[in-house]
Amino acid sequence: MDWLYLFQNFHLIHHLFPRIPFYKYKDAFVDLRPVLEKEGAHIYEYEFGPHREAATEAR
């Protein structure tokens, strides 16, 4: 689903490392997550809830 958000769900990576191409944001985030958590960065994760259920039912 990252493509749906144009990888902007990892926008912090762009601000920390502006030369990383957008399609590498997730890889960079995965690598940096332990450091971000150690430094107290607020990381929010969202589930799609009803949207996920509706998509599943539509199949």
C-alpha positions in Angstrom: 0.0 0.0 0.0 3.0 2.3 0.2 2.6 3.2 -3.5 -0.9 4.4 -2.7 0.5 7.0 -0.4 3.4 7.7 -2.9 5.7 6.6 -0.1 4.8 9.7 1.9 4.0 7.5 4.9 7.8 7.4 5.3 8.2 11.1 4.7 10.5 11.6 7.8 13.2 9.7 5.9 13.0 12.4 3.2 13.7 15.1 5.8 16.5 13.1 7.4 18.1 12.0 4.1 16.9 14.1 1.2 19.1 12.3 -1.4 17.5 8.9 -0.8 15.0 8.2 -3.7 11.4 7.8 -2.6 11.3 4.1 -3.5 14.0 3.4 -0.9 12.2 5.2 1.9 10.8 2.0 3.4 14.2 0.2 3.4 15.8 3.2 5.1 13.0 3.3 7.6 13.3 -0.4 8.5 17.1 0.1 9.0 16.7 3.2 11.0 13.7 2.2 13.1 15.7 0.9 16.1 17.6 4.2 16.2 14.5 6.3 15.9 12.8 4.4 18.7 15.9 4.7 20.9 15.9 8.4 20.4 12.2 8.7 21.3 10.7 9.4 17.8 6.9 9.0 17.7 6.2 6.3 15.2 2.5 5.7 14.3 1.2 2.7 12.6 -2.3 2.5 11.3 -4.4 -0.5 10.3 -7.0 -0.1 7.6 -9.8 -1.6 9.7 -13.1 -1.4 7.9 -11.4 -0.5 4.6 -9.5 -3.8 4.8 -12.7 -5.7 5.6 -14.6 -4.1 2.7 -11.8 -4.9 0.3 -11.8 -8.5 1.4 -15.6 -8.8 1.1 -15.5 -7.4 -2.4 -13.4 -10.3 -3.7 
